[in-house]
């Protein structure tokens, strides 16, 4: 059985407080493991994961190489919540939270942010992880 990621027009639109939601044709435990692996491969540090409750929290730091900027870098935190959707499928809810690290003040809270590119990259990576897992189980090695 090949797992597939069904994304209606990519991730749903992100509003100020709304998470991106994507449907995955895979069980919760496999999706949590795939999300964890995808986050690691995209440069995130895993802070917390709970397969039973379907939760993954991760963060990453990106430095700002612009010498003329007061911004030193950015810290992005991500929460992935996986919930059952019936028929062996599940929903992934993805929230991004960003902090800008400045010289003065030290941190500036951006709060929940919209980053469609990161959302799309993550859902694509999760899809690939789920497909690789199922191909390997079927005896096809990548």
N, C-alpha and C positions, 0 to 999 in steps of 0.2 A: 504494500500500500504506500503510494508516494504521497507525502504530505505536501500540501499546497497552501500558499498564503493568498488569501483573497483580500485585496485592498481596493475598496471602492474609491476610485480616483485618488489613489495614494492613501495617506493618512487623512482622517477627517480634519476639517479646519480647526486650527488651534485658536482659541480665544484667550483672553487674559487669564482665566481660571480653569479652562476646560482642557482635559487631557486629550491627546491624539488616541484614537481607538482603531484597531485593526483586527480583523477576524482571521484566525489561523485554523486550518484543518488538521489539528493535532491535539493530543491530550495535554492537560495542564502541566504535568510533570515534565514531559518532553519539551514543552514550550519554555518553561522556566530554565531548564538546562541550556536550551538553544539561545535564549536571551542572555544568559550569563556568559556563554562562550562568545557570542557576538559582541557584547560590551567589552570583554577583555581584548578581543581582536581589534576593536576600534579605539584602543588606548585608555579605557576606563579602568579604575581601581574598584574592585567589588568591595563595598562596605558591608552589605548584609544580603543574605539570600535565604529564603524559606520556601522550599518546594511545596510543602503541604498547604500553606496559605497562598501560594502563587505570587510571591513578592521578591523583587530584586532591586537593590539600591546600589548605585555606583556613582563615582565622581572622577573628574579629570581636570588637570590644570593645563592651560595653554598660555605660554608666555607671549607677550607683545614685543616684537622685535623692532618696533618703531622707536628710535632713539629720542625723537622730539616729543613724544607723548608722555603724559603723566601716568598713563595706564601701564602697569607692570605686567598684568596678565588677567586671565579670566579663569574662574572655577565654575565648572558646569556639573551640577548634580542631576542624576536621572533616576526616576522611579518607574519600574515596570511592574504592573499589577496584572496578573493572569487570572481570568475567571472562566468557569465552564460556560459554554454556550449551547450545550446539548448536542447529541449525535456524535460525541467524541471531539467536537470542535471547542475552541476557546476564544475569548477576546483578550487582546493585549491593550492595556491602557498605558500610555507613556506620558510622563510629565517631566519637563525640564525646568530647572531652577538655576539661575546664573548670578554670580557675584563678580564684580569688577574689582580687581586689586589695584589700587592707586597708591601713589606716594603719599598723598594727603587727601582725604583720610585714608586709612589703611584698607578698608573694605567699603564698597558701595553695593548695596543690595539692588539687584535688577528685578528680582522676584521671578515668577513664572514667565517663561519666554517662549516665543514661537521660533522654531528652527526646523522648517520642513525638510531641508537637506539632511540633517542629522536623523530625523524621524524616518525618512525614506531609506537612508543608508542602513539604519538599524533594522528595519523591517525586511529589507533585502537580505541582510546578513543572517537574520533569524530564519528566513525561508531557506537559504542555502544550507544552514546547519541542520534544519529538519530534513531536508532532502538528502543530505549526505548521510545522516543517521539511518534513514529508511533504505537508501541504496546499499549501505554497508550491511544492514540486516538481511537484505535480499541476496547477499553474496556478491554484490558489485562493489569493488573497491575503487576509490577515487585517487 
